[in-house]
Amino acid sequence: MTITKHFERPELKTLRQLVRQGEGQQLEFKLKSNHPDKIMKEVVAFANSDGGKLLIGVADDKELIGLKYPDEDEYIISKSIEKFIFPKINYHLEKIRLDNEKEVLIYDILASEIKPHYLDLKGIPDERKIFVRSADKSIQASKEVKEILKGKKKDKGYKFAYGEKETLLMKYIDFNKEITVTKFSEVAQIPKKIASRTLVLLVLAGVLRVNPSEMEDTFSMI
């Protein structure tokens, strides 16, 4: 009697391990490319954040479905990246064949050094949108996050004066771990505009970090 052993291909094993992690800060699944506008939102968010992998041909429940005509999906996605994202982003593409002979596309989106990147679906500069990654979601950037991304691009070596409002801010964060623009405005009794500007400056100076949220961003110590 002859026993035949079937060994899983290394690249497929690596893919299964990756998918088991589930969607998160640097991982997103899409089943198909039939809504390229939604896919572009994920691509922009990864480029504006810490980078990440976009898997096409994987269901939300982690099932490896694959693409029957991967070349068509690749063409749609690659053309959409070229057409709708400004400035251009850097990415790598890998194709992995499944046991069912279908393929999964893995787009490895690199964290950009020229942030922010915009999603421009209509070709109208004033309607361009910035997205960032927050846990397993890609969300539209707040006014503060936009200013932080633009400020980091300038890299001026930001400094700040440590005054009364900064003292109140640090005491609040030390006790509560994080703060929002609204709460800082209340605690320091200052206009939200000044609270916003102060928090942005402290992030750019490397004192605080911003944690993007769909509701209201929070700021915490690095």
C-alpha positions in Angstrom: 0.0 0.0 0.0 1.4 3.4 -1.0 0.6 6.5 1.1 0.8 9.8 -0.7 1.5 12.9 1.4 0.2 16.2 0.2 2.3 19.2 1.4 0.8 22.6 1.5 2.6 25.2 -0.7 4.6 27.6 1.5 2.9 30.7 0.0 -0.5 29.3 0.6 0.3 28.3 4.2 1.5 31.9 4.8 -1.7 33.3 3.3 -3.8 31.1 5.6 -1.9 32.3 8.6 -2.3 35.9 7.5 -6.1 35.5 7.0 -6.5 33.8 10.4 -5.4 37.1 12.1 -8.6 38.7 10.9 -9.0 42.3 9.7 -7.2 44.9 11.7 -5.0 48.0 11.6 -2.9 46.7 8.7 -5.1 44.0 7.1 -8.3 44.3 5.1 -10.4 41.7 3.1 -12.4 42.3 0.0 -14.3 39.6 -1.9 -14.3 41.2 -5.3 -13.3 44.4 -7.1 -16.8 45.4 -8.2 -16.8 48.5 -5.9 -13.3 50.0 -6.7 -14.3 53.3 -5.0 -14.6 51.5 -1.6 -11.4 49.6 -2.2 -9.6 52.9 -2.9 -10.7 54.2 0.4 -8.8 51.3 2.1 -5.7 51.9 -0.1 -5.5 55.6 0.8 -6.1 54.9 4.5 -3.2 52.4 4.6 -0.8 54.8 2.8 -1.8 57.6 5.2 -1.3 55.4 8.2 1.1 52.5 8.9 0.8 50.7 5.6 -1.1 47.4 5.3 -2.2 44.5 3.2 -5.3 44.4 1.1 -6.5 40.9 0.2 -8.9 40.6 -2.8 -10.7 37.2 -2.9 -11.2 36.8 0.8 -14.6 37.0 2.5 -15.2 38.9 5.8 -15.6 35.6 7.6 -12.0 34.7 6.6 -13.1 32.2 3.9 -10.6 31.9 1.0 -12.9 32.2 -2.0 -10.4 33.4 -4.7 -11.0 35.2 -8.0 -12.0 33.3 -11.1 -10.6 36.0 -13.4 -7.8 37.6 -11.3 -6.3 39.5 -14.2 -9.6 41.5 -14.6 -9.6 42.4 -10.9 -6.0 43.4 -11.0 -6.6 45.6 -14.0 -9.6 47.4 -12.3 -7.8 47.9 -9.0 -4.5 49.0 -10.6 -6.2 51.5 -12.9 -8.3 52.8 -10.0 -5.2 53.4 -7.9 -3.6 55.2 -10.8 -6.7 57.3 -11.5 -8.2 58.2 -8.2 -5.3 58.5 -5.7 -3.2 61.6 -5.5 -0.3 61.8 -5.1 0.7 58.4 -6.4 1.3 55.7 -3.8 3.8 52.8 -3.6 2.6 49.2 -3.4 3.6 45.7 -4.3 1.3 43.0 -5.7 1.4 39.3 -5.1 -0.9 36.6 -6.5 -1.4 33.3 -4.7 -3.2 30.4 -6.3 -5.7 28.4 -4.1 -6.4 24.7 -4.2 -9.6 25.5 -6.2 -7.4 27.0 -8.9 -8.7 30.5 -8.2 -6.3 33.3 -7.1 -6.1 35.8 -4.2 -4.5 39.2 -4.9 -2.4 40.7 -2.1 -1.8 44.4 -2.4 0.9 45.4 0.0 0.4 49.2 0.5 3.5 50.9 1.9 3.3 53.6 4.6 3.9 56.8 2.7 6.6 59.3 3.3 4.7 62.0 1.4 1.4 62.0 3.3 -1.4 63.0 3.0 -2.8 61.1 0.0 -6.2 62.0 -1.3 -9.1 60.0 -2.8 -10.3 62.0 -5.8 -13.2 60.2 -7.4 -14.8 63.1 -9.2 -11.7 65.0 -10.4 -12.7 68.0 -8.3 -9.8 69.2 -6.1 -12.1 70.7 -3.4 -13.9 67.3 -3.0 -10.8 65.2 -2.5 -11.0 63.2 0.8 -8.3 62.0 3.2 -8.8 58.6 4.9 -6.8 57.0 7.7 -6.8 53.6 9.3 -8.4 53.2 12.8 -8.3 49.6 14.0 -10.1 47.5 11.3 -11.8 50.5 9.7 -10.8 53.2 7.2 -12.3 56.5 8.3 -12.3 60.0 6.9 -9.6 62.1 8.6 -10.7 64.8 11.0 -9.5 68.4 10.7 -6.8 67.7 13.3 -5.5 64.6 11.6 -5.4 66.5 8.2 -3.3 69.2 9.8 -1.0 66.7 11.5 -0.4 64.8 8.2 0.3 68.1 6.4 2.5 69.3 9.2 4.6 66.1 9.3 5.2 66.6 5.6 6.8 70.0 6.2 9.0 68.6 9.1 9.8 72.0 10.6 11.1 70.8 14.0 8.1 72.0 15.9 8.4 73.6 19.4 5.8 74.8 21.9 5.5 77.0 25.0 4.6 75.1 28.2 1.9 77.4 29.7 -1.2 77.1 31.9 -3.3 75.3 29.3 -0.6 72.8 28.6 -0.2 72.1 32.4 -3.9 71.5 32.7 -3.8 69.3 29.6 -1.0 67.1 31.0 -2.7 66.7 34.4 -5.9 65.6 32.7 -4.1 63.1 30.4 -2.1 61.8 33.3 -5.3 60.9 35.2 -7.6 60.0 32.3 -5.1 58.6 29.8 -6.6 60.5 26.9 -8.4 63.7 25.9 -10.5 65.1 23.0 -10.5 68.6 21.5 -13.9 69.2 23.1 -12.9 68.0 26.6 -9.6 70.0 26.4 -11.6 73.1 25.5 -13.9 72.6 28.5 -11.1 71.8 31.0 -8.8 74.7 30.0 -11.8 77.0 29.3 -10.4 78.0 25.9 -12.0 78.1 22.4 -12.1 74.8 20.5 -10.0 76.4 17.8 -7.2 77.0 20.2 -7.6 73.6 21.8 -7.4 72.0 18.4 -4.3 74.0 17.4 -2.5 73.2 20.7 -3.2 69.4 20.4 -2.0 69.4 16.8 1.2 71.2 17.7 1.9 68.8 20.6 1.5 65.8 18.2 3.9 67.4 15.7 6.3 68.2 18.5 6.4 64.5 19.4 4.7 64.9 22.8 1.3 63.4 22.1 -0.1 60.9 19.7 -3.5 61.1 17.9 -5.9 58.2 17.9 -8.3 58.7 14.9 -11.9 57.8 15.6 -15.2 57.9 13.7 -16.8 59.8 16.6 -14.1 62.2 17.9 -10.3 61.7 17.9 -8.5 61.2 21.2 -5.0 62.3 22.1 -2.7 60.5 24.5 0.9 60.4 25.6 3.4 58.7 23.4 
